[in-house]
């Protein structure tokens, strides 16, 4: 019963975040709606006992991708008015039709019986669990993993340094 309540609550939060992402006129509010949707989906993964996927959802998408989006939004400038013209009148209707079609497809797919998480003997499968992924990641692939971490860290530091670069020297700015 508690899982059902949590599912309904965070499914509603995910939907509200998705709708606010699409309907927000400010790009920062739109990014915050996307962030709320991503966190809610991570909670839904936890309810479904997919803890590793939930952790990846938070770390990669809600963390790294949203940070990238916000950096781009802030560097482009949110104080400038949008240069988009008026929306087409049929655009909202077409969006509603596509959304209803996708909802129907998801509802039809949800009627199927899915069996996962065990092999033929009824024991839990270790393929794809957090333990199996950690054994491969921190055993076989340790050096490439750490090399990628260092490369991404250097790229992040370089991006921050470029964001703070000024064309004029600091002495002229302070006067």
C-alpha positions in Angstrom: 0.0 0.0 0.0 2.8 2.4 0.8 4.5 1.7 -2.5 1.3 2.5 -4.3 1.0 5.8 -2.5 4.7 6.7 -3.2 4.2 5.7 -6.8 1.1 7.9 -7.3 2.7 10.8 -5.5 5.9 10.9 -7.5 4.2 10.0 -10.8 2.1 13.1 -10.2 5.3 15.2 -9.4 6.9 13.8 -12.6 3.9 14.8 -14.7 3.7 18.3 -13.1 7.4 18.8 -13.7 7.1 17.6 -17.3 4.1 19.9 -18.0 5.9 22.9 -16.3 9.0 22.2 -18.4 7.0 22.5 -21.6 4.7 25.4 -20.6 7.2 27.6 -18.7 8.1 30.8 -20.5 11.4 31.2 -18.6 14.1 28.8 -19.6 15.4 28.4 -16.0 11.9 27.4 -14.8 11.8 24.9 -17.7 15.1 23.4 -16.6 13.8 23.2 -13.0 10.7 21.3 -14.2 13.0 18.9 -16.0 15.0 18.4 -12.9 11.9 17.7 -10.8 10.8 15.1 -13.4 14.3 13.4 -13.3 14.3 13.2 -9.5 10.8 11.8 -9.5 11.7 9.2 -12.1 14.7 8.2 -9.9 12.3 7.7 -6.9 10.1 5.5 -9.2 13.1 3.4 -10.0 13.7 2.9 -6.3 10.1 1.8 -5.8 10.7 -0.8 -8.6 13.9 -2.1 -6.8 16.2 -0.8 -9.5 18.6 1.0 -7.1 21.5 1.1 -9.5 19.4 2.7 -12.3 18.1 5.2 -9.8 21.6 6.2 -8.7 22.7 6.5 -12.3 19.5 8.6 -13.0 20.5 11.0 -10.2 24.2 11.2 -10.9 24.2 11.3 -14.7 21.0 13.0 -15.7 19.9 15.0 -12.7 23.5 15.9 -11.8 25.7 16.2 -14.9 23.2 16.8 -17.7 21.2 19.4 -15.7 24.4 21.2 -14.7 25.3 21.3 -18.3 21.9 22.7 -19.2 22.0 25.3 -16.5 25.5 26.4 -17.6 24.3 26.8 -21.2 21.2 28.7 -20.1 23.2 31.0 -17.9 25.9 31.6 -20.6 23.4 32.3 -23.3 21.6 34.8 -21.1 18.2 34.6 -19.6 17.7 38.3 -19.4 17.3 38.6 -23.2 13.7 38.4 -24.5 12.8 35.3 -26.5 12.8 35.8 -30.3 10.1 33.2 -30.9 7.0 34.2 -32.8 3.5 33.4 -31.9 2.5 29.8 -31.6 0.5 28.1 -34.2 -3.1 27.6 -33.1 -3.1 23.9 -34.1 0.2 23.3 -32.2 -1.6 22.7 -28.9 -4.2 20.4 -30.4 -1.5 18.3 -32.1 0.5 18.1 -28.9 -2.6 16.9 -27.1 -3.3 14.2 -29.7 0.3 13.0 -29.7 0.3 12.9 -25.8 -3.0 10.9 -25.8 -1.5 8.5 -28.4 1.6 7.9 -26.3 -0.5 7.5 -23.1 -2.6 4.9 -24.9 0.5 3.1 -26.2 2.0 3.0 -22.6 -1.3 1.7 -21.2 -1.4 -1.1 -23.8 2.2 -2.0 -23.1 1.5 -2.0 -19.4 -1.1 -4.8 -19.8 1.6 -7.3 -20.8 3.0 -9.5 -18.1 6.7 -8.9 -17.7 8.9 -11.4 -15.9 12.3 -10.2 -14.8 14.9 -10.7 -12.1 15.2 -14.4 -11.9 16.6 -17.3 -13.9 14.9 -20.7 -14.6 15.6 -22.0 -11.1 13.8 -19.2 -9.3 17.0 -17.6 -7.8 17.8 -14.0 -8.4 20.0 -13.3 -11.4 23.2 -11.4 -10.8 23.3 -10.1 -14.3 22.8 -6.3 -14.2 22.7 -5.9 -10.4 24.7 -3.2 -8.7 27.2 -5.9 -7.4 27.8 -7.3 -10.9 28.3 -3.8 -12.4 30.6 -2.7 -9.5 32.7 -5.9 -10.0 33.2 -5.1 -13.6 33.6 -1.3 -13.2 36.0 -1.4 -10.3 37.8 -4.6 -11.3 38.2 -5.1 -15.0 37.6 -1.4 -16.1 39.3 0.5 -13.2 41.9 2.3 -15.3 39.6 3.5 -18.1 37.0 4.5 -15.5 39.5 6.7 -13.6 40.9 8.1 -16.8 37.4 9.2 -17.8 36.8 10.7 -14.4 40.0 12.7 -14.7 39.2 13.8 -18.2 35.7 15.0 -17.2 37.1 16.8 -14.1 39.7 18.7 -16.3 36.9 19.6 -18.8 34.7 20.9 -16.0 37.6 23.0 -14.5 38.3 24.4 -18.0 34.7 25.3 -18.6 34.5 27.2 -15.3 37.8 29.0 -16.1 36.4 30.0 -19.5 33.1 31.2 -18.0 35.0 33.6 -15.7 37.4 34.9 -18.4 37.1 38.6 -19.0 38.3 40.6 -22.0 39.3 43.6 -19.9 41.9 43.5 -17.1 40.6 43.6 -13.5 42.2 47.0 -12.8 40.0 48.7 -15.5 36.9 47.0 -14.1 37.4 48.2 -10.6 37.9 51.9 -11.5 
